[in-house]
């Protein structure tokens, strides 16, 4: 399979990338872009590039904006996934994206940390979660032929620690941002109790590391 590292173009794609670039740290921004590239590979592997439900522009929006809730625009008033989904939806509405597509992107972002749910909420939710997961080492056997090119173009820069730092900082701002058993809530509790999270420890043994 041929893989282009070119990203989507046009006013919406440029706005999506600009929003992520302006509000996220470089490690989180690179993670978001890699998630899109990995999601494309997985979509091709699963044979769904020609599926009526596959939309490359919406996949770009969902993956590149999926961690807006860990960026500077987030206030820490709700789970980071929900704040990120709300911010992404606002951006899409400003660019006249149809409300049904706005809702699809919102759901993909809000559910990207929800295993067993995202996979059952349509192709966009599924590919968004799988693209993000691939950047943490899942599906490595599928994406490995392209990972060196992707990491060279968008290096990791200690992404896992940077992302956990950002999520924990926002989770600490309010109880609503850190409900029990949410990802943000558990990362916050682990950091306070142990100084390190299970996510950070687990990723040290993955193919890509931090």
Secondary structure, DSSP 8 states (H G I E B T S, - for coil): ---------SHHHHHHHHHHHHHS-HHHHHHHHHHHHHHHHHHHHTT-TTSTT--HHHHHHHHHTTTGGGSTT--SSS-HHHHHHHHHHHHHHHTT--HHHHHHHHHHHHTTT-TTTGGGS-HHHHHHHHHHHHTTTTTHHHHHHHHHHHHHHS--SSHHHHHHHHHHHHHTT-GGGS-TTSHHHHHHHHHHHHSS-HHHHHHTTSSS--
